[in-house]
Amino acid sequence: MRIGIIACETFERALEALLEDEKDIVHKEYLEFGLHIHPEELKRVVLERIGLLEGKVDAVLLGYGICSSLKDIAGQVRVPTVQLNGDDCIGVLLTSEEYDRERKICAGTMYHTPYFSKMGREWFERRLREQMPDHEEAGIDVDWYLRTMFNGYQRVLFIDDGLGNMEEFEALSQQFARELDLRYERRCGTLETLKDGIARTKELARAIEVTR
């Protein structure tokens, strides 16, 4: 079988762990986080990347949630493609049911996976510089920008992905919560949605290999 992986870099840690011993993966590509901010651009890039694998793989696992623009994208490509079940990366790591539950508990939640905890405030600082290169001259500092962005939020919820080495990630997440005066909570996530996606991709690739 020949399997390709095209995924958001938020899933790199989990997918690398789950695919460590897989011999049928012939292509892995992790796209930069943030494409979802511009849904049509995300869709364009994903369609392009999948299209480039035509004839090179039997099936592709698309490591994204729906992310506003990717619903039913598997039906828009020539390469057999499996999508994950989840609205976004948080929904994938919590399951849709648990994601809905957490949103009902606290709508103003900043969700922190290990990836997001490492991203920290630096990512937002970079966005500020990109959007407003002259922000300092305008008297806008990063603290004001962050507090404005997260106005109305009440908590940071850290999601343990079950892959260990959580101390560093949790410490960064706790620091982020302190800096924005948000309460800090944690819970366990799950890799079952990713495992299911991998299993369905293998099944699809195996069926196509038989007919090749």
N, C-alpha and C positions, 0 to 999 in steps of 0.2 A: 504494500500500500504506500501511497505518497500523500502525506497530509501537510497542509500549510496552515500556519497560524498567523493571523493578522489581528492585533489586539492593541488596546490602549495600554500605555505604559503603567497605568495604575494596577494592572493585573500581572505585571511581569514577575514579581516576587512569587505569587501563588502558582502561576503557570510553569515557571521554571522548576519549582519544587514538584509539581504534579507530573511533569513531562520528563523528569530527569533520566529515566531509564527507557524512554520510548525511542525505538529505532526507526519508526516510520515517519518521523517528522523531517521533512526535507526543506522546509522554509519556516523561519520565525521572524516576525517583524513587529516591533512595538512602536506605535505612533505616539507622538508627543501629546501629553495631556493638555487640554484646553481647546481642542478643535470643536468640542460640543458647544462652545460659546457662540459659534457661528454654524448653526445646524446644516445649512446648505453646503458650506465648505466641508464639513465633516462628511456629509454624504458623498460629495464629489471625490474626496480623497479616498474614501473607503472603496467606492466603485472602481476607481482607477487602480488601486492596489490589488484588489481581487482580480480584475481583468488581466493584469500582468502575469497572473499565475495560470492562465488558461493553457492547457496542454502540459503543464509542469507538475500539477498535483491532481489527485483524484477528488479531493474534497478539502474545504477550508473551514476552520473554526474561526468565527468572527468574535473576538474577545471584547465585545461591547454590549452594553444594555441598549435599550431602544434609543436613549439620548436624543429625543425629540424628532429625529429625522431618519432613523434607521429601521423603522417598522416595515416588515415585509421586504427588506432589501434583498433577501435571499432569492426572491422571485424576479429580481431585476438584473441578475448576473447570469452568465453562461456557466460559470464554475459552480458545481454543487457546494452549497454553503450552509453551515449550521449556525444559528444565532442562539445567544444565551437568553434565558428567561429572566427578565428583570428590567425595570425602567431605566436604571443606570448602574454604575459600579457599586453603589451602596445597596441597591436592591438585589444585585447578584450575590453580595457577601452576607446579606441578612435574610434573604428570601423576600418575595413581595409581601407575604402576609406579615412578617415581622417588621418590615419597613413601614407598612401602613400602621401597625401598632405603635411604633416609636413616634411616628408623626402625630398620632392622636395624643400620645403622652405629652409631647412638647413640639409644637409646630416650629418654634424658633430654635432649631438644633443645627449646630455645625458638626457634621459627621466626620470623624477622623479614623481612617484606616491607617495602617503603618505608613503607607505612601503619603497620605495627606499630612500626617504628623511631621514627616521629614520635610515636606514642602514648606510648612510653617509660614511665617510672615514674609519670607523672602520672595515667594511667588507673587504675593500681592504687591510688594514693593516694585517688583519688575513690571507688573501690569500698570501700576501708577506711572512709572517712568515712560512706558510705551504710550499710554493714553495722554499723559500730560508732561511732556519733556521739560516744561518750564514751571512745574508745580512749586518748586522752591521759591522762585521769583514771585509766584502768585500767593505765597504765604500758606501753602497747603503742605502739611507734613504727613508722614506715614501714619502716625498715631491717630491723627484726626481722620484720615482716609479710612483706616480700619474700623474705627469706632462708628463712623457714619455708615460704612458698608454693613456692619453687623448690628446696627441699631435695631432693637426688637428681638434679638437673639437672647436666649436664657442659658443655654448650656452647650458644652462640647461633649459629644458622646464618642468615646474611643471604642473601636471594634477590633477585638483580638481575632486575628485570622487563623489562630491555631498552629502557626508555624514556628512558634518559639521566639526567643530573643526579644521579648517585649519591653524590657526595662528602658532601653534608649528611646523607643517610640513613645511609650507612655510618658516619660519625662518631658519630651518635646510637646506632647499634647497637653499635659498639665501646665506647662509654661505658657502655651498659647492661650489657654483658658484664663490663667492669672492676668496676662497682659490685657485681656479684654473684659476682665471682671465677670467672667461667666463661670457657672458651676461646672465641675468636671464629673463625668460619670463614665463607666466602662461596661461593656458586655461582650459576650462571645458571638462571633459570626460563624459562618459555615462555608466550606469549600464544595458542598454537595452540588450546587448549581454549576460550578465549573467542571466538576467531575462528570456530571450528566452531559454537559456540552461536549466534553472530550469523548465520552462513550458513544454519543450519537454521531459524532464526526467519524469515528472509527467504523461504526456500523455502515454509514453511508459510503465511505471509501472502500470498504470490503465488498459491498454490493457492486460498486462500479468496477472494481478490479476484476471481479468474476466475469463481467461482460466485456472486458477489454481484450 
